[in-house]
Structure formats: structure tokens, C-alpha cells
Amino acid sequence: MDQSTDTNADIWKSQEGVQFWTAKTAEREQKRATHWRFLGELLPFDEQDVFTFLDLGAGTGAAARGILDLYPRSTAILTDFSAQMMSEGQREMQDYEGRFEYVEFDMSTSSWPAAIPAMLDAVVTSMCIHHLPDDRKQGLFAEILAHLAPGGWYVNYDPVSSADPVVEATWERVNDRDDPEAAGKRLHRTPQEQHRFENHVRYVIPLDRQLDYLRSAGFQGVDVYWKHLENVIYGGRRPA
């Protein structure tokens, strides 16, 4: 995949891109609700604990809502670089009024806004790290560690790639069985759909490399805590 042209801003800061994403919100949340709940269950809190977590690249807040439901006394800081996505998120998050705030933050830069606390109890990401080039993934993991309180956890839900074509073909075959229309969609993408697909896979990398980035940043307990085909949940904690 040619990595010379990053198209994240073109898609996620356009009304068309946001409308395409939000049109599939109900379907996506139905499929991923248990994954976001498990993301929250990996955090080392009891149900009634009071804590603040950061959801980076939160989009419309689906992962944050799963965690807020699991821990009714928690609060969330959600970030995104798209004003359009944050506007949609404000509507989606209405039931959690008083328990969240949005902060504009472009994760492709290392300039964290002052509105994000220096020490956080936990950090999560969902379906966004794969939009960053490798050097930025590494830098962001180190910055997340620096913003975590001792013992604080970072957990990520994201797709990965494989260097083994047999593995990639198996993932595709099983996904096609789950969605009988997938093969037809793949072969007959519109130019806009192809553009979004290329943006989606541009920086997707193998799992092992990402785990190495976490360990190099200084995380402990690094592991793959859940995996289904190309989708994984991995994470680790800042040493206590």
C-alpha cells in the first residue's frame, strides 16, 4: 500500500465521510458492543470505583459508552480531530451528560492539549491506531505511558495485518461467510468506497510489531487479551 498520501483528514473532516460512518452506527454497535464491554472489563476497577479514563480518537464515543455503562461512577474524556465527528458524538452521548467531555486532539501530532490531565487512571483506543504511521504509533504509545498514573492501564481494540498470505486469505474467507455480500462489495467498490478502503488499510501492521512498540515504551503485562481473525484487543499497564 502506498503510504505517500495520508487521507485521514479528507475523510474524517468531511461531511460525506462522517455521514457514511454514522449511517452504519447501529449495525456497528450491535456487532461490537461485547468487544467494548470486554475492553472495559480489562481495566482494573470495581464496578463502583470513581475514576477518569481517556478515549483517544473516540469518534462518536461508542467505546466510551461501553465503559461508562460498566462503571457508573466513571467519567470520560473523549478526543477526536474532527469537529464533525465530535458534533455527532455530542448527540450520541446525551444520556451521559455530566460524565464526559470532548477535547479536540490530532493524534498525528505530539501536542497534547492542556485540557487532558497530566495523570489519567486509564487510556483506551478503539479502531483508530491503525490510521497512524508506525513512527507515530510508537510515539503515541510512549506519550500514553507518560500520562498514565502508576499502575494505570492502556487497552486498544484494532485490526491487524499478517505477513502470511494464507492467514490473510483465511480471515477473508471466514469474514465472507459471515457476510455473504462482502465478496461482491469488495469487487464492485465505487471510487469513494475504494478511497475509504485504502485509507482504512494504509497503516495496518502485524500484531507482533505493535506489542513490541508497547514493550519498548515501557509497558508491563503486554498481551493480546482477545482476538477474532484480524481484530484484536491488546494492552498493558504502566509499572506501579
N, C-alpha and C positions, 0 to 999 in steps of 0.2 A: 504493500500500500504506500503510495506517495504521501510523505508527511510534509511536503513543502508548503501546502496551503491549509492552514487551520481554519475551519469553517464554523467553529462553535458559536461565535458571536453572530454570524449571518443567520444561523438557525434559531438560537435561543433568545435573541433580542428582536426577532421578527414576529409580528402578529400571526403570520401564517404558521410558523413553527410552533408557537405556543398553542394555537388553536388545534393543530394536529395532535399535540401531546395531550391536551385536556380532553379532547374528544374521546380518547380511549381510557380516561381515568377510571371509570367504574370497572371496566374489564381488567385493567392492570391491577387495581387494588384487590379485586376478588382473587386473582392468582397469587398475589404476593403478600397478602395480609399475614399469613402464618410465618413468612420469612421475616417480616418486620417485627413481629412479636418475638420471634426467636432472637433477633438482633438485640432486642431489649432484655431478654432473659439472660444473655451473656454478661450483661452489666452486673457488678457485684452489689446489688442493692436489695433490701427487703421492700415489700410492697408499699409500706407507709413511710419510707425514708424520704427526707427532703433533700433534693439535690438539683443542680442545674447541669444540663448537657447541651452540647453544641452540635447542631446538624449542619454540616458543611455541604454546600451545593444542594440545598434542601428542595429546590423546586417548589412544588405546591404543598410540601410538608407531609407526604404520606408516611415516611419512616418516623418522623417526629410524632405523628398522631398515634402510631402504634405503641411507641414508648410512653407517651403521656397517658394512654389508656391503661397501660400495665402498671404505671406508678402514679397514682392520682395526686400525689403531693409534689411531683417533679415539675420543673419549669424548663422551657426550651428556648435557646437562641438559634434561629434559623438564618442561614446566609444563602445568598444567590447573587449572581452578577447581572441578572436580567430583571429589569423593573417590571416587565410584562409577567414573568413567572411569579414574582413576589406579589403582584397585584392579584393574580389568580389565587395564590396561596392565602392571602388575607381572607378571601371569601371561603376557601375550603376549611380554614382554621377557626371559623367564627365560634364554634362550640367550645373552643379552648380559650376564649377571651380572658385575659389576665394571667395566662400561664405561658405566653410565648411573646416573642418579638422578632421581627425581621431586621437584619442588618445587611446592607449591600457589601459584598466582598467578591472580588475576582480572584479565584484560586490560582489563576495562571501567574499571579504576582505574589511576592512575599510580603506585601504591605498589609499586615493585618490591621483592621480598623480598631480604634481605641474603644469602641463600644463592645468589643469582645473582651471579657475579663482575662486578666493575665493567667489566672489559675481556674481550671474547669474540672468538674467531677468526672466527666466523660465526654468523649467526642465520637460521633458516628458519621458515616458517609454511606450513601446508597445510590448506585447507578450513576456515579459522576467521576470517580477517579480514573476510569478508563478514557475520559476525554482529555487527560493531561499527558504530555510527552514524558518520557522516562525521567529526564533530569528534574522535571517539576514534581513528579511523583515522589522522588527521593527527598527533594527539598521540603515538600509539604509534610511528609511523614516526620521529619525532624522538627518542623515547626509545631506540629500537633503534640509531639512528646514534650516540647518545651512549655506548652500551655496546659498540660495535664498536671493536676495535683499528684503528689507521690502516691502510687498505687492506683491511679486513675487509668481507665481502660479506653482504648480506641478500637472500634469494630467497623468493618467495611463489608458491604454487600455489593458485588460487582461481577461482570462477566470476565472470563479469561480466555486466552487462546492456547493452542497446543502446537508444538513443533512437529508432532506426529500426524501426518495426513490421515492415517487410519482412525485416530481418535477424533479428529475434526469431522470426518465422514460419518462416524458413529453418532456423534452429537446431532448432526444434521438429520440423519435417518430417523432417530428417535423423536426429535422435535417435529419432523414432518408427520410422523404417526400421530402425534398429539394434536397437530393442526393439519388436517388433510388439504387445506387450501394453501399451505405455506409454499410448497414447491411451485405452484402456479404463480403466486405473488412474486417469488424470487426471480422467475424467468420473465415476468412481464411488468417490471417496475417502470413507473413514469420517471421522467428526468428528475422531478422533485424527490420522489421516493429513493432514487439511486443516490442523489445528493445526501439525503439524510442517512442512508445506509453507510455510505463511505465515511461520513462524519462519525458515525457510531463505532466503526471498527478501526478507525485510523490509528489509535494509540493503544488498542487492546494488546496485552502482552501475556506471556505464560505466568502461571501462578507462582512457580518457584522463585522467579526473579523478584516478584513483589514481596514475598516473605523475606527474601534476603535484604530488601530495602528496609523493611521494618526492623530486622535484627541489627542492621548496620546503623540505624538511627538510635538504637539503644533500648528497644522494647524487649520485655521479658514475656514468657508464656506465649510466644508467637505460634499460632497453629491455624489450620483450616478446621473450623468448628462445624461447618456444614458445606455440602457440595451436592449439586444436582447437574450433571452434564457440565456445561460451560459456566454455570452460575455458582458462585462461592460466597461464603461468609468467613472472613478471616480477621484476626486481630491480635492484640497483645496489650500489655499494661506497662505503664511507667514504673520502674523499680520503686518499691516502697522504702 
